[in-house]
Amino acid sequence: MRSLVKCCGMVVGAALLPVWAHAQAAGVPSAADVGALKQAVADAKMSADNTWMLVSSALVLMMTGPGLALFYSGLVRKKNVLGTMMQSFAMMAIISITWALFSYSLAFDAGTSFIGGLHHLFLHGVGTTPDLAYAAFPAQTYMIYQMMFAIITPALITGAFAERMKFSAMVVFTVLWSIVVYDPMAHMVWGQGGLLNASGGKFPCLDFAGGTVVHITSGISALVCALYLGKRVGYPAVKMAPHSVVLSFIGACLLWVGWFGFNAGSALSSGPLATSAFVNTHLGAASAAIGWIVAEWIRQGKPSALGGISGAVAGLVAITPAAGFVQPMSSLVIGALAGLVCYVMVAVVKQRFGYDDSLDAFGVHGVGGTLGALLTGVFASSIINPVFKDAAGKTLPVGVIDGHWGQLGNQIVGILIAIVLSVIGTLVLLKLVDLVIGLRMSPEHEMEGMDVTQHGEEGYDWA
């Protein structure tokens, strides 16, 4: 790390040295020299920010593959390990293309309060110059960063219908879902002129890195999928334990590391706000892991590895909307509550109601995202992020902790819109895909496993 800092310092120094030397040689610096120095400083800052955003983009992509792919595939039976991995991998390929063709425009072009326009179709106008409506680095960098969010969100839903949806149906459903649910929600929260945009929206909803856009939409949609498709053959009578907690453990750790790009990258710069989001992300995950483990230890008598990693993911989910708005001690509270609440949802509520959310996508992402979005409205502080200002530029209170109780109402509006859009959009798309090509594998194929029936290969060859 010291070598990297030293290297960056040398690069910036090399960029500024000619300007400084010319000014020294001339005696009193001229207006042109001062202007050139300011431009060199601005260029150096943009280069640093652009570097951080490209690294963050790679980290977020790592969250889907190998992070989520390993995490989910370890939780299924061994006959479905490759099929589960392929669902995440397919999103990396397919959503990348749809995002470049039209979805980026629908999410981030200026349009209505609910959906973007079509000016950026086929990435028209999205080049290497900045789009200052979003960030002061190349527009393509912003586009590719947001692409990684669009990739992982539908991939999260696959955990709810693991081991029973046809691969073809999964592909069609997730592509349509990205257009109908994800793109409008991303525009409303983050897009220019969006209904829920924190900077000028009718209901300014604080969502730093995707509590509503990513986790509530995917988590709620996951529950709808689980209920629509029904239970796996034999569930819950047949034992369906994870075939490799080791794979899931590795995947969860990769998710934890990648999440720094997810949250700290959402600062859209390499400055102090990124540091704050980085710290909060780590503390939230650690606190939630402990909260889940303690609850499990008390209830079941032993702390499990699966419980620990599930708690960490729940904390990462819950801190996501709050990462760039809250102070470190608040992130500990958010994480601890997420670990406890999500554990209850997975270990108690799911068993009581009997729905088959195979890999707990709803219990962790839907519930954790909702909790995090609410608590963001409580703990958001103007000390960390003075996001609200009056006409004179004076900083205004942000969350309840600042005295702005109305922000809790804005958060609830954002949560409700995300839930309604997810429920209606998912139900309509599931019914459509089911009528056209069918959603679920046959019972015989389900018993044989996705690897062989959907992909013609096996994850493990023991011969």
DAJO-V200797 format. One record per residue. N is the residue number from 1. RES is the residue in one letter. SS is DSSP state (A for helix, B for strand, O for the rest). OMEGA is omega in degrees with one decimal (NA if undefined). Layout:
# DAJO-V200797
n:N res:RES ss:SS omega:OMEGA
n:N res:RES ss:SS omega:OMEGA
This chain:
# DAJO-V200797
n:1 res:M ss:O omega:178.1
n:2 res:R ss:A omega:178.6
n:3 res:S ss:A omega:179.6
n:4 res:L ss:A omega:178.8
n:5 res:V ss:A omega:179.7
n:6 res:K ss:A omega:179.8
n:7 res:C ss:A omega:179.3
n:8 res:C ss:A omega:178.6
n:9 res:G ss:A omega:179.0
n:10 res:M ss:A omega:179.5
n:11 res:V ss:A omega:179.6
n:12 res:V ss:A omega:179.5
n:13 res:G ss:A omega:179.0
n:14 res:A ss:A omega:179.9
n:15 res:A ss:A omega:-176.2
n:16 res:L ss:A omega:-173.5
n:17 res:L ss:A omega:-179.4
n:18 res:P ss:A omega:179.5
n:19 res:V ss:A omega:-179.4
n:20 res:W ss:A omega:-178.4
n:21 res:A ss:A omega:179.5
n:22 res:H ss:A omega:178.8
n:23 res:A ss:A omega:179.1
n:24 res:Q ss:A omega:-178.0
n:25 res:A ss:A omega:-177.6
n:26 res:A ss:A omega:-177.6
n:27 res:G ss:O omega:178.3
n:28 res:V ss:O omega:-178.2
n:29 res:P ss:O omega:178.4
n:30 res:S ss:O omega:177.2
n:31 res:A ss:A omega:178.8
n:32 res:A ss:A omega:178.5
n:33 res:D ss:A omega:179.5
n:34 res:V ss:A omega:178.3
n:35 res:G ss:A omega:178.6
n:36 res:A ss:A omega:178.5
n:37 res:L ss:A omega:178.3
n:38 res:K ss:A omega:179.9
n:39 res:Q ss:A omega:178.6
n:40 res:A ss:A omega:177.5
n:41 res:V ss:A omega:178.8
n:42 res:A ss:A omega:178.8
n:43 res:D ss:A omega:179.4
n:44 res:A ss:A omega:178.5
n:45 res:K ss:A omega:179.3
n:46 res:M ss:A omega:178.9
n:47 res:S ss:A omega:178.9
n:48 res:A ss:A omega:179.6
n:49 res:D ss:A omega:-179.7
n:50 res:N ss:A omega:177.6
n:51 res:T ss:A omega:-179.8
n:52 res:W ss:A omega:-178.1
n:53 res:M ss:A omega:176.0
n:54 res:L ss:A omega:176.0
n:55 res:V ss:A omega:179.3
n:56 res:S ss:A omega:177.8
n:57 res:S ss:A omega:178.2
n:58 res:A ss:A omega:179.3
n:59 res:L ss:A omega:-179.8
n:60 res:V ss:A omega:175.7
n:61 res:L ss:A omega:177.6
n:62 res:M ss:A omega:178.4
n:63 res:M ss:A omega:178.9
n:64 res:T ss:A omega:176.6
n:65 res:G ss:A omega:15.3
n:66 res:P ss:A omega:-170.9
n:67 res:G ss:A omega:-177.5
n:68 res:L ss:A omega:180.0
n:69 res:A ss:A omega:178.4
n:70 res:L ss:A omega:-178.3
n:71 res:F ss:A omega:-179.2
n:72 res:Y ss:A omega:-175.0
n:73 res:S ss:A omega:176.5
n:74 res:G ss:A omega:-176.7
n:75 res:L ss:A omega:179.4
n:76 res:V ss:O omega:175.9
n:77 res:R ss:O omega:-170.0
n:78 res:K ss:A omega:178.8
n:79 res:K ss:A omega:-178.4
n:80 res:N ss:A omega:-172.7
n:81 res:V ss:A omega:-179.4
n:82 res:L ss:A omega:177.9
n:83 res:G ss:A omega:178.3
n:84 res:T ss:A omega:177.4
n:85 res:M ss:A omega:-178.2
n:86 res:M ss:A omega:179.2
n:87 res:Q ss:A omega:176.5
n:88 res:S ss:A omega:-178.3
n:89 res:F ss:A omega:179.2
n:90 res:A ss:A omega:178.2
n:91 res:M ss:A omega:178.6
n:92 res:M ss:A omega:-178.6
n:93 res:A ss:A omega:-170.7
n:94 res:I ss:A omega:-177.1
n:95 res:I ss:A omega:175.5
n:96 res:S ss:A omega:-178.1
n:97 res:I ss:A omega:-179.0
n:98 res:T ss:A omega:178.5
n:99 res:W ss:A omega:-179.9
n:100 res:A ss:A omega:-176.3
n:101 res:L ss:A omega:-174.1
n:102 res:F ss:A omega:-171.7
n:103 res:S ss:A omega:177.4
n:104 res:Y ss:A omega:178.5
n:105 res:S ss:A omega:179.8
n:106 res:L ss:A omega:-177.7
n:107 res:A ss:A omega:-168.6
n:108 res:F ss:A omega:171.6
n:109 res:D ss:O omega:175.7
n:110 res:A ss:O omega:-178.7
n:111 res:G ss:O omega:175.6
n:112 res:T ss:O omega:177.1
n:113 res:S ss:O omega:-173.2
n:114 res:F ss:O omega:-176.5
n:115 res:I ss:O omega:-180.0
n:116 res:G ss:O omega:-178.8
n:117 res:G ss:O omega:-174.6
n:118 res:L ss:O omega:-176.4
n:119 res:H ss:O omega:-178.0
n:120 res:H ss:O omega:175.7
n:121 res:L ss:A omega:-178.4
n:122 res:F ss:A omega:179.9
n:123 res:L ss:A omega:174.9
n:124 res:H ss:O omega:179.1
n:125 res:G ss:O omega:179.4
n:126 res:V ss:O omega:-175.0
n:127 res:G ss:O omega:-176.3
n:128 res:T ss:O omega:172.9
n:129 res:T ss:O omega:-176.2
n:130 res:P ss:B omega:165.7
n:131 res:D ss:O omega:-170.4
n:132 res:L ss:O omega:173.4
n:133 res:A ss:O omega:-177.6
n:134 res:Y ss:O omega:-175.4
n:135 res:A ss:O omega:-177.6
n:136 res:A ss:O omega:172.1
n:137 res:F ss:O omega:-173.6
n:138 res:P ss:B omega:-178.8
n:139 res:A ss:A omega:178.5
n:140 res:Q ss:A omega:176.1
n:141 res:T ss:A omega:178.0
n:142 res:Y ss:A omega:179.9
n:143 res:M ss:A omega:-176.8
n:144 res:I ss:A omega:176.4
n:145 res:Y ss:A omega:179.7
n:146 res:Q ss:A omega:176.6
n:147 res:M ss:A omega:-177.6
n:148 res:M ss:A omega:175.1
n:149 res:F ss:A omega:179.7
n:150 res:A ss:A omega:179.3
n:151 res:I ss:A omega:-171.5
n:152 res:I ss:A omega:-174.2
n:153 res:T ss:A omega:176.4
n:154 res:P ss:A omega:177.3
n:155 res:A ss:A omega:178.2
n:156 res:L ss:A omega:-177.5
n:157 res:I ss:A omega:-174.9
n:158 res:T ss:O omega:178.1
n:159 res:G ss:O omega:-177.7
n:160 res:A ss:O omega:-178.6
n:161 res:F ss:O omega:-180.0
n:162 res:A ss:O omega:173.7
n:163 res:E ss:O omega:-178.2
n:164 res:R ss:O omega:177.2
n:165 res:M ss:B omega:177.3
n:166 res:K ss:O omega:-179.2
n:167 res:F ss:A omega:179.8
n:168 res:S ss:A omega:179.2
n:169 res:A ss:A omega:178.1
n:170 res:M ss:A omega:-179.5
n:171 res:V ss:A omega:-177.7
n:172 res:V ss:A omega:-178.3
n:173 res:F ss:A omega:-175.7
n:174 res:T ss:A omega:176.9
n:175 res:V ss:A omega:178.2
n:176 res:L ss:A omega:179.8
n:177 res:W ss:A omega:179.1
n:178 res:S ss:A omega:-179.1
n:179 res:I ss:A omega:-172.4
n:180 res:V ss:A omega:-175.1
n:181 res:V ss:A omega:-172.7
n:182 res:Y ss:A omega:-175.4
n:183 res:D ss:A omega:177.5
n:184 res:P ss:A omega:-178.4
n:185 res:M ss:A omega:177.3
n:186 res:A ss:A omega:178.5
n:187 res:H ss:A omega:-178.0
n:188 res:M ss:A omega:-175.6
n:189 res:V ss:A omega:-172.8
n:190 res:W ss:A omega:-174.2
n:191 res:G ss:O omega:178.3
n:192 res:Q ss:O omega:-179.8
n:193 res:G ss:O omega:-178.4
n:194 res:G ss:O omega:-177.0
n:195 res:L ss:O omega:-174.9
n:196 res:L ss:O omega:-177.5
n:197 res:N ss:O omega:-177.8
n:198 res:A ss:O omega:179.6
n:199 res:S ss:O omega:174.0
n:200 res:G ss:O omega:178.1
n:201 res:G ss:O omega:179.5
n:202 res:K ss:O omega:175.7
n:203 res:F ss:O omega:-175.2
n:204 res:P ss:O omega:-177.8
n:205 res:C ss:O omega:179.6
n:206 res:L ss:O omega:178.0
n:207 res:D ss:O omega:-170.5
n:208 res:F ss:O omega:-173.4
n:209 res:A ss:O omega:171.8
n:210 res:G ss:O omega:177.2
n:211 res:G ss:A omega:177.7
n:212 res:T ss:A omega:-173.2
n:213 res:V ss:A omega:-174.3
n:214 res:V ss:A omega:-166.2
n:215 res:H ss:A omega:178.3
n:216 res:I ss:A omega:-179.7
n:217 res:T ss:A omega:-179.0
n:218 res:S ss:A omega:-177.9
n:219 res:G ss:A omega:178.2
n:220 res:I ss:A omega:177.7
n:221 res:S ss:A omega:177.4
n:222 res:A ss:A omega:178.7
n:223 res:L ss:A omega:178.4
n:224 res:V ss:A omega:178.4
n:225 res:C ss:A omega:-178.6
n:226 res:A ss:A omega:-179.1
n:227 res:L ss:A omega:-178.0
n:228 res:Y ss:A omega:-177.3
n:229 res:L ss:A omega:-176.9
n:230 res:G ss:O omega:-173.7
n:231 res:K ss:O omega:172.7
n:232 res:R ss:O omega:178.4
n:233 res:V ss:O omega:179.2
n:234 res:G ss:O omega:-178.5
n:235 res:Y ss:O omega:1.0
n:236 res:P ss:O omega:-175.5
n:237 res:A ss:O omega:-179.2
n:238 res:V ss:O omega:178.6
n:239 res:K ss:O omega:-179.0
n:240 res:M ss:O omega:-177.6
n:241 res:A ss:O omega:175.8
n:242 res:P ss:O omega:-177.3
n:243 res:H ss:O omega:179.8
n:244 res:S ss:O omega:175.3
n:245 res:V ss:A omega:177.5
n:246 res:V ss:A omega:177.6
n:247 res:L ss:A omega:-179.8
n:248 res:S ss:A omega:179.2
n:249 res:F ss:A omega:178.4
n:250 res:I ss:A omega:179.9
n:251 res:G ss:A omega:179.9
n:252 res:A ss:A omega:178.4
n:253 res:C ss:A omega:175.6
n:254 res:L ss:A omega:175.3
n:255 res:L ss:A omega:-179.7
n:256 res:W ss:A omega:180.0
n:257 res:V ss:A omega:-179.1
n:258 res:G ss:A omega:-177.0
n:259 res:W ss:A omega:175.9
n:260 res:F ss:A omega:173.7
n:261 res:G ss:A omega:179.4
n:262 res:F ss:A omega:-174.2
n:263 res:N ss:A omega:-178.8
n:264 res:A ss:A omega:176.2
n:265 res:G ss:A omega:-179.3
n:266 res:S ss:A omega:170.9
n:267 res:A ss:A omega:179.0
n:268 res:L ss:O omega:174.2
n:269 res:S ss:O omega:177.8
n:270 res:S ss:O omega:-175.9
n:271 res:G ss:O omega:-175.4
n:272 res:P ss:A omega:-179.1
n:273 res:L ss:A omega:176.4
n:274 res:A ss:A omega:177.3
n:275 res:T ss:A omega:-179.9
n:276 res:S ss:A omega:-179.8
n:277 res:A ss:A omega:178.3
n:278 res:F ss:A omega:-179.1
n:279 res:V ss:A omega:-178.6
n:280 res:N ss:A omega:178.9
n:281 res:T ss:A omega:-177.5
n:282 res:H ss:A omega:-178.7
n:283 res:L ss:A omega:178.6
n:284 res:G ss:A omega:178.7
n:285 res:A ss:A omega:-179.0
n:286 res:A ss:A omega:-179.3
n:287 res:S ss:A omega:-179.7
n:288 res:A ss:A omega:177.4
n:289 res:A ss:A omega:178.8
n:290 res:I ss:A omega:-179.8
n:291 res:G ss:A omega:179.2
n:292 res:W ss:A omega:-178.2
n:293 res:I ss:A omega:-179.6
n:294 res:V ss:A omega:179.0
n:295 res:A ss:A omega:179.6
n:296 res:E ss:A omega:-179.8
n:297 res:W ss:A omega:-179.7
n:298 res:I ss:A omega:-174.0
n:299 res:R ss:A omega:-172.9
n:300 res:Q ss:A omega:176.1
n:301 res:G ss:O omega:-179.7
n:302 res:K ss:O omega:173.9
n:303 res:P ss:O omega:-177.3
n:304 res:S ss:O omega:175.0
n:305 res:A ss:A omega:179.3
n:306 res:L ss:A omega:177.2
n:307 res:G ss:A omega:-179.9
n:308 res:G ss:A omega:-177.8
n:309 res:I ss:A omega:176.7
n:310 res:S ss:A omega:177.5
n:311 res:G ss:A omega:179.2
n:312 res:A ss:A omega:179.3
n:313 res:V ss:A omega:177.8
n:314 res:A ss:A omega:178.2
n:315 res:G ss:A omega:177.6
n:316 res:L ss:A omega:177.6
n:317 res:V ss:A omega:-174.2
n:318 res:A ss:A omega:-178.3
n:319 res:I ss:A omega:-175.8
n:320 res:T ss:A omega:-179.4
n:321 res:P ss:O omega:-173.5
n:322 res:A ss:O omega:-166.4
n:323 res:A ss:O omega:-177.4
n:324 res:G ss:O omega:-178.1
n:325 res:F ss:O omega:-170.5
n:326 res:V ss:O omega:177.3
n:327 res:Q ss:O omega:-173.6
n:328 res:P ss:A omega:-178.7
n:329 res:M ss:A omega:175.3
n:330 res:S ss:A omega:179.5
n:331 res:S ss:A omega:176.1
n:332 res:L ss:A omega:178.8
n:333 res:V ss:A omega:179.8
n:334 res:I ss:A omega:179.9
n:335 res:G ss:A omega:-178.9
n:336 res:A ss:A omega:178.9
n:337 res:L ss:A omega:178.7
n:338 res:A ss:A omega:178.8
n:339 res:G ss:A omega:-178.2
n:340 res:L ss:A omega:-175.7
n:341 res:V ss:A omega:-179.1
n:342 res:C ss:A omega:175.8
n:343 res:Y ss:A omega:179.5
n:344 res:V ss:A omega:179.6
n:345 res:M ss:A omega:-175.9
n:346 res:V ss:A omega:-172.3
n:347 res:A ss:A omega:-175.1
n:348 res:V ss:A omega:-172.3
n:349 res:V ss:A omega:-178.8
n:350 res:K ss:A omega:179.2
n:351 res:Q ss:A omega:-177.5
n:352 res:R ss:A omega:-177.9
n:353 res:F ss:A omega:171.6
n:354 res:G ss:O omega:177.8
n:355 res:Y ss:O omega:-174.5
n:356 res:D ss:O omega:170.6
n:357 res:D ss:O omega:-164.0
n:358 res:S ss:O omega:-173.7
n:359 res:L ss:O omega:173.5
n:360 res:D ss:O omega:177.0
n:361 res:A ss:A omega:178.2
n:362 res:F ss:A omega:-176.4
n:363 res:G ss:A omega:-178.7
n:364 res:V ss:A omega:-173.7
n:365 res:H ss:A omega:179.6
n:366 res:G ss:A omega:-178.0
n:367 res:V ss:A omega:179.7
n:368 res:G ss:A omega:178.2
n:369 res:G ss:A omega:178.5
n:370 res:T ss:A omega:178.6
n:371 res:L ss:A omega:-179.5
n:372 res:G ss:A omega:179.0
n:373 res:A ss:A omega:177.4
n:374 res:L ss:A omega:-177.0
n:375 res:L ss:A omega:173.0
n:376 res:T ss:A omega:177.4
n:377 res:G ss:A omega:179.4
n:378 res:V ss:A omega:-168.9
n:379 res:F ss:A omega:-179.9
n:380 res:A ss:O omega:-173.6
n:381 res:S ss:O omega:177.4
n:382 res:S ss:O omega:176.6
n:383 res:I ss:O omega:-179.2
n:384 res:I ss:O omega:-175.8
n:385 res:N ss:O omega:179.4
n:386 res:P ss:O omega:-171.1
n:387 res:V ss:O omega:-178.8
n:388 res:F ss:O omega:177.5
n:389 res:K ss:B omega:176.3
n:390 res:D ss:O omega:-176.4
n:391 res:A ss:O omega:-179.6
n:392 res:A ss:O omega:-179.6
n:393 res:G ss:O omega:179.5
n:394 res:K ss:O omega:-179.4
n:395 res:T ss:B omega:179.3
n:396 res:L ss:O omega:176.1
n:397 res:P ss:O omega:-176.6
n:398 res:V ss:O omega:-177.0
n:399 res:G ss:O omega:179.7
n:400 res:V ss:A omega:-179.4
n:401 res:I ss:A omega:175.4
n:402 res:D ss:A omega:-176.7
n:403 res:G ss:O omega:-179.6
n:404 res:H ss:O omega:-178.2
n:405 res:W ss:O omega:-179.5
n:406 res:G ss:A omega:-179.2
n:407 res:Q ss:A omega:176.9
n:408 res:L ss:A omega:176.4
n:409 res:G ss:A omega:177.7
n:410 res:N ss:A omega:179.0
n:411 res:Q ss:A omega:180.0
n:412 res:I ss:A omega:177.0
n:413 res:V ss:A omega:178.6
n:414 res:G ss:A omega:179.2
n:415 res:I ss:A omega:-178.3
n:416 res:L ss:A omega:178.0
n:417 res:I ss:A omega:178.5
n:418 res:A ss:A omega:-178.9
n:419 res:I ss:A omega:-177.9
n:420 res:V ss:A omega:179.2
n:421 res:L ss:A omega:-178.2
n:422 res:S ss:A omega:-178.2
n:423 res:V ss:A omega:-176.8
n:424 res:I ss:A omega:-178.5
n:425 res:G ss:A omega:-178.7
n:426 res:T ss:A omega:179.7
n:427 res:L ss:A omega:-179.0
n:428 res:V ss:A omega:-178.0
n:429 res:L ss:A omega:177.8
n:430 res:L ss:A omega:-179.9
n:431 res:K ss:A omega:-179.4
n:432 res:L ss:A omega:-179.0
n:433 res:V ss:A omega:179.8
n:434 res:D ss:A omega:-179.4
n:435 res:L ss:A omega:-173.1
n:436 res:V ss:A omega:-175.9
n:437 res:I ss:O omega:-177.7
n:438 res:G ss:O omega:-176.3
n:439 res:L ss:O omega:-165.2
n:440 res:R ss:B omega:172.7
n:441 res:M ss:O omega:175.6
n:442 res:S ss:O omega:177.5
n:443 res:P ss:A omega:179.7
n:444 res:E ss:A omega:178.1
n:445 res:H ss:A omega:178.7
n:446 res:E ss:A omega:178.4
n:447 res:M ss:A omega:-179.5
n:448 res:E ss:A omega:177.5
n:449 res:G ss:O omega:-177.9
n:450 res:M ss:A omega:-174.4
n:451 res:D ss:A omega:-176.9
n:452 res:V ss:A omega:-172.2
n:453 res:T ss:A omega:-177.2
n:454 res:Q ss:A omega:-173.4
n:455 res:H ss:A omega:175.8
n:456 res:G ss:O omega:179.5
n:457 res:E ss:O omega:-179.2
n:458 res:E ss:O omega:179.8
n:459 res:G ss:O omega:-176.3
n:460 res:Y ss:O omega:175.9
n:461 res:D ss:O omega:-175.2
n:462 res:W ss:O omega:-176.7
n:463 res:A ss:O omega:NA
